[in-house]
Amino acid sequence: MMNQEEVPPQEIVQVSSESSSEDLSSKELEQGQLIVDVKGEVKQPGVYEMAADTRVKDVIKRAGGFTGEADQYEINLAQKLFDEMILIVPKLGEENTSNTVIKSSKVRINYATVEEIQKLPGIGPSKAKAIVEYRDEIGYFQSAQDLLNVSGIGEKTLESLLEEIQIP
């Protein structure tokens, strides 16, 4: 079982970012696919390629389900998956820190608040609000290029955002 010292030092929350395994990193992901790393008390821990619209319950099932020692009450089975997520299923009786998963330092543009978006380079209050309004009216961004449809976002702004945002 991974302890907290083994987890890369980043902001601790419920979801995480870590490099994909070598066998999957060289493979091109299809549109709408993501990679999730499942660790801990599942029957088949590993890195799984999943559809973008799936939830934690789906990747747990794909990993063979929980072991008999899994603390299932510490896992939100309804949570949506996202690319580069790490899911650590703790053992019964372990401290909650064993279930700690980390959040990517990138801004998840389809879920971020106006305040979170404003922290991006070149994005002030009006552009952040325009991004959220566009997302609310049109729907989630499918690619970074979709940001060019937002009023006030041009090629240069988009270029400065590419390393800072995560879509989906």
C-alpha positions as CSV (number, residue, x, y, z in Angstrom):
1,M,0.0,0.0,0.0
2,M,1.3,3.4,-0.9
3,N,1.9,5.8,2.0
4,Q,1.6,9.5,1.8
5,E,5.4,10.0,1.5
6,E,5.4,8.1,-1.8
7,V,2.9,10.5,-3.3
8,P,4.4,13.4,-5.2
9,P,4.3,16.7,-3.2
10,Q,1.3,18.6,-4.7
11,E,-1.9,20.0,-3.4
12,I,-3.7,17.2,-1.5
13,V,-7.4,16.8,-2.4
14,Q,-9.5,14.0,-3.8
15,V,-8.2,13.5,-7.3
16,S,-4.8,13.4,-8.8
17,S,-2.2,13.6,-11.5
18,E,0.7,11.2,-12.1
19,S,2.6,10.0,-15.3
20,S,0.9,7.3,-17.3
21,S,2.6,3.9,-17.5
22,E,5.1,3.5,-20.3
23,D,3.0,1.1,-22.2
24,L,0.1,3.5,-22.4
25,S,2.0,6.7,-22.7
26,S,3.3,5.8,-26.1
27,K,-0.2,4.9,-27.4
28,E,-2.3,7.7,-28.8
29,L,-5.6,8.0,-26.8
30,E,-8.7,8.3,-28.8
31,Q,-10.9,11.3,-28.4
32,G,-13.0,10.9,-25.2
33,Q,-10.5,8.5,-23.6
34,L,-8.6,9.0,-20.4
35,I,-6.0,7.1,-18.3
36,V,-6.6,6.3,-14.6
37,D,-4.2,4.8,-12.1
38,V,-5.9,2.6,-9.5
39,K,-3.9,1.5,-6.4
40,G,-4.6,-0.1,-3.1
41,E,-7.3,-2.5,-2.1
42,V,-8.6,-3.6,-5.5
43,K,-8.1,-7.1,-7.0
44,Q,-6.2,-5.9,-10.0
45,P,-4.4,-2.5,-9.3
46,G,-3.0,-0.9,-12.5
47,V,-3.4,1.8,-15.1
48,Y,-6.7,1.7,-17.0
49,E,-7.9,3.4,-20.2
50,M,-11.5,4.5,-19.7
51,A,-14.1,6.4,-21.6
52,A,-14.3,10.1,-20.5
53,D,-17.9,9.8,-19.3
54,T,-17.2,7.1,-16.7
55,R,-17.2,7.2,-12.9
56,V,-15.1,5.8,-10.1
57,K,-17.4,2.8,-9.8
58,D,-16.6,1.8,-13.4
59,V,-12.9,1.8,-13.0
60,I,-13.2,-0.1,-9.7
61,K,-15.2,-2.8,-11.5
62,R,-12.6,-2.9,-14.3
63,A,-9.9,-3.4,-11.6
64,G,-11.7,-6.6,-10.5
65,G,-13.6,-4.9,-7.6
66,F,-12.7,-4.2,-4.0
67,T,-10.6,-6.7,-2.0
68,G,-12.2,-8.1,1.2
69,E,-10.1,-5.6,3.2
70,A,-11.1,-2.4,1.2
71,D,-12.6,0.5,3.1
72,Q,-15.4,1.1,0.5
73,Y,-16.9,4.0,2.6
74,E,-13.8,6.1,1.9
75,I,-14.3,6.1,-1.9
76,N,-16.8,8.2,-3.8
77,L,-18.1,5.8,-6.4
78,A,-20.2,8.5,-8.1
79,Q,-17.2,10.8,-8.8
80,K,-16.4,11.3,-12.5
81,L,-13.1,10.2,-13.7
82,F,-10.6,12.5,-15.4
83,D,-7.3,12.0,-17.3
84,E,-4.3,11.2,-15.1
85,M,-6.4,10.6,-12.0
86,I,-5.0,8.4,-9.2
87,L,-7.4,6.5,-7.1
88,I,-6.1,4.9,-3.9
89,V,-8.5,2.5,-2.2
90,P,-7.5,2.3,1.5
91,K,-7.5,-0.8,3.7
92,L,-10.1,-1.1,6.5
93,G,-8.8,0.6,9.7
94,E,-6.1,2.6,8.0
95,E,-6.0,6.4,8.5
96,N,-7.8,8.5,5.8
97,T,-4.4,9.7,4.6
98,S,-4.0,6.3,2.8
99,N,-6.9,7.3,0.7
100,T,-5.4,10.6,-0.2
101,V,-5.2,11.3,-3.8
102,I,-3.7,14.4,-5.4
103,K,-5.1,16.9,-7.8
104,S,-3.3,17.9,-10.9
105,S,-1.9,21.4,-10.7
106,K,-3.6,22.1,-14.0
107,V,-6.9,24.0,-14.0
108,R,-9.8,21.7,-15.1
109,I,-11.4,24.3,-17.4
110,N,-14.7,22.4,-17.7
111,Y,-15.2,22.5,-13.9
112,A,-13.2,25.5,-12.7
113,T,-14.8,28.5,-11.0
114,V,-14.4,32.0,-12.3
115,E,-11.9,32.6,-9.4
116,E,-9.8,29.5,-10.4
117,I,-9.8,30.5,-14.1
118,Q,-8.6,34.0,-13.2
119,K,-5.4,32.5,-11.8
120,L,-4.4,31.5,-15.3
121,P,-1.9,33.7,-17.2
122,G,-3.5,36.4,-19.2
123,I,-7.0,35.8,-17.8
124,G,-8.7,38.5,-15.8
125,P,-12.2,38.7,-14.4
126,S,-14.0,39.5,-17.7
127,K,-12.3,36.7,-19.7
128,A,-12.8,34.2,-16.8
129,K,-16.5,35.1,-16.7
130,A,-16.7,34.8,-20.5
131,I,-15.2,31.3,-20.3
132,V,-17.7,30.1,-17.7
133,E,-20.7,31.7,-19.5
134,Y,-19.6,30.1,-22.8
135,R,-19.3,26.7,-21.0
136,D,-22.7,27.1,-19.4
137,E,-24.4,28.1,-22.6
138,I,-22.7,25.9,-25.2
139,G,-21.4,23.0,-23.0
140,Y,-18.1,21.5,-22.0
141,F,-14.9,22.3,-24.0
142,Q,-13.9,19.2,-26.1
143,S,-10.5,20.6,-26.9
144,A,-8.3,23.5,-26.0
145,Q,-9.0,25.0,-29.5
146,D,-12.7,25.4,-28.4
147,L,-11.5,28.3,-26.2
148,L,-10.9,30.3,-29.3
149,N,-14.7,30.5,-29.6
150,V,-14.8,32.5,-26.3
151,S,-14.9,36.3,-26.8
152,G,-11.6,37.8,-25.8
153,I,-9.5,34.6,-26.2
154,G,-7.1,34.7,-29.2
155,E,-4.3,32.5,-30.4
156,K,-1.7,34.1,-28.1
157,T,-3.8,33.7,-25.0
158,L,-4.6,30.1,-25.9
159,E,-0.9,29.4,-26.4
160,S,-0.2,30.7,-22.9
161,L,-2.9,28.5,-21.4
162,L,-2.1,25.2,-23.0
163,E,0.3,24.0,-20.3
164,E,-1.9,25.3,-17.5
165,I,-5.3,23.8,-18.4
166,Q,-6.8,20.3,-18.6
167,I,-9.6,19.3,-20.9
168,P,-11.8,17.3,-20.3
